[in-house]
């Protein structure tokens, strides 16, 4: 079981306060949550509460998320103040990469990217899983960013034709706790 503060904006996540055994880092750790199968996590009854829950850790390249065990969320005693969450604007950037579903790409499916995985990624993102841009630097090192629309909200179906394809995206990048996000208008995502 892991304990933390549940938030749902823009995607369900567990904020783990700095300095506790699950997050010994100096800053709050944000672990995004997903449901079983091709579904996002439903935390609607638990939003903005300190809880304990069980899940399966999904990891790749120091990126992680947690697949919730159904029915495992329960109220926990807040050990102190709610964890602080910080947002740092990193400015507008243009990146080239692929839009993948974060759950499969981070480890549930192999390879979790490319044309072979496109149909699965479309179903997963349609089911509420966070879309992720995977771009690579000149040395081939991956950079991961969760995607939202220009208003910082979950994309509607307009993103679906661009999933699993090489794209160029121009948008505002920001860091929330230890996670990178990109806000982009649909027309700022161009298939290559």
C-alpha positions in Angstrom: 0.0 0.0 0.0 1.1 3.5 -0.8 -0.2 6.7 0.8 -0.7 10.1 -0.7 -3.1 12.9 -1.7 -5.3 12.2 -4.7 -5.8 14.9 -7.4 -7.5 14.6 -10.8 -6.2 17.7 -12.7 -5.4 17.1 -15.5 -5.1 13.4 -15.0 -5.6 11.3 -11.8 -2.4 11.3 -9.7 -1.3 10.5 -6.2 0.9 13.2 -4.7 3.3 11.7 -2.2 4.8 14.2 0.3 8.5 14.7 0.1 10.5 13.0 2.8 8.4 10.0 3.3 9.5 6.4 2.6 7.8 6.2 -0.8 9.1 9.6 -1.8 12.4 10.4 -0.1 13.1 13.2 -2.6 13.1 16.8 -1.6 10.0 17.6 -3.6 6.5 16.1 -3.9 6.4 13.1 -6.1 3.5 12.8 -8.6 2.5 9.3 -9.6 -0.1 9.1 -12.3 -2.8 6.5 -11.8 -4.5 4.3 -14.4 -7.3 1.7 -14.1 -7.2 -1.9 -15.3 -7.3 -2.7 -18.9 -7.7 0.3 -21.3 -9.3 2.6 -18.8 -8.2 5.7 -16.9 -8.4 5.6 -13.1 -11.7 6.6 -11.5 -11.0 8.5 -8.4 -14.1 10.7 -8.5 -15.2 9.7 -5.0 -11.7 10.3 -3.5 -10.5 13.6 -5.2 -8.6 15.9 -2.9 -8.4 13.4 -0.1 -5.4 11.7 1.7 -5.7 8.0 1.0 -3.9 4.7 0.9 -4.2 2.4 -2.1 -2.7 -0.6 -3.8 -1.5 -0.9 -7.3 1.0 -2.4 -9.7 4.0 -0.1 -10.6 4.6 0.5 -14.3 8.1 1.9 -15.1 10.4 2.8 -18.0 13.3 5.2 -18.1 12.7 6.6 -14.6 9.1 7.3 -15.5 6.4 5.6 -13.5 2.7 5.2 -13.0 0.5 3.0 -10.9 -2.3 0.7 -12.1 -4.8 0.7 -9.3 -6.1 -2.5 -7.8 -9.9 -2.1 -8.0 -11.5 -1.3 -4.7 -8.2 -0.7 -2.9 -8.6 3.1 -2.1 -9.4 3.9 1.5 -9.1 7.0 3.6 -5.9 7.5 5.5 -4.9 9.8 8.3 -3.1 12.9 6.9 0.4 12.8 8.5 0.8 16.5 8.2 -0.3 19.3 5.8 -1.4 18.2 2.3 1.6 18.0 0.1 2.4 21.2 -1.8 2.3 20.9 -5.6 4.4 23.2 -7.7 4.1 24.3 -11.3 7.0 25.8 -13.3 6.5 27.3 -16.7 9.3 26.3 -19.1 8.1 28.2 -22.1 7.0 27.4 -25.6 8.8 24.6 -27.4 8.5 22.7 -30.7 9.3 19.0 -30.4 9.2 16.1 -32.8 8.1 12.7 -31.5 5.2 10.2 -31.2 2.0 10.4 -29.2 1.6 7.1 -27.3 -0.6 5.9 -24.5 1.4 6.3 -21.3 0.4 3.0 -19.7 1.4 0.8 -22.5 4.5 2.7 -23.4 5.8 2.8 -19.9 5.8 -1.0 -19.7 2.5 -2.8 -20.0 3.0 -3.5 -23.7 6.2 -4.2 -25.7 7.0 -2.1 -27.7 4.1 0.2 -26.8 4.9 2.5 -29.7 4.9 2.7 -33.5 2.5 1.6 -36.1 2.1 -1.9 -34.6 0.7 -0.4 -31.4 -1.3 2.4 -32.9 -4.8 0.8 -32.7 -4.2 -0.2 -29.1 -3.0 3.3 -28.2 -6.1 4.8 -29.7 -8.4 2.6 -27.7 -6.4 3.2 -24.5 -6.4 7.0 -24.9 -10.1 6.9 -25.8 -10.6 5.0 -22.5 -9.1 7.8 -20.5 -5.4 6.9 -20.3 -3.1 10.0 -20.5 -1.6 10.7 -23.9 2.2 11.1 -23.8 4.6 12.7 -26.2 7.9 10.7 -26.5 10.6 12.7 -28.2 14.3 12.0 -28.5 17.4 14.2 -28.4 20.2 13.9 -30.9 21.8 11.1 -28.7 18.6 9.1 -28.8 17.6 9.8 -25.1 13.9 9.8 -24.6 12.0 12.8 -23.2 8.5 12.2 -21.9 5.6 14.7 -21.6 2.0 14.2 -20.8 -0.2 16.1 -23.2 -3.2 18.3 -22.6 -5.1 20.7 -24.9 -4.2 24.4 -24.9 -6.4 25.1 -21.9 -4.6 22.4 -19.8 -7.5 20.0 -20.0 -7.9 16.4 -21.4 -8.1 16.2 -25.2 -11.3 15.2 -26.8 -11.3 12.8 -29.8 -9.6 15.3 -32.1 -6.2 13.9 -30.9 -7.0 10.3 -32.0 -5.9 10.6 -35.7 -2.4 11.8 -34.6 -1.7 9.0 -32.1 1.0 6.5 -33.0 2.3 8.7 -35.8 5.4 10.9 -36.1 4.3 14.5 -35.2 5.7 17.9 -34.6 4.1 19.7 -31.7 4.4 23.3 -30.7 3.1 24.1 -27.2 3.7 25.5 -23.7 5.8 23.2 -21.6 5.5 23.2 -17.8 6.7 21.0 -15.0 4.2 20.0 -12.3 6.1 18.5 -9.4 8.4 16.0 -11.1 6.3 15.5 -14.3 6.6 17.4 -17.6 3.4 18.4 -19.5 2.8 20.1 -22.8 -0.3 22.2 -23.5 -1.0 22.3 -27.3 -3.9 23.2 -29.5 -4.9 20.4 -31.8 -3.9 22.4 -34.9 -0.4 22.8 -33.4 0.1 19.0 -33.7 1.2 18.3 -37.2 1.7 14.8 -38.7 5.0 14.3 -40.4 
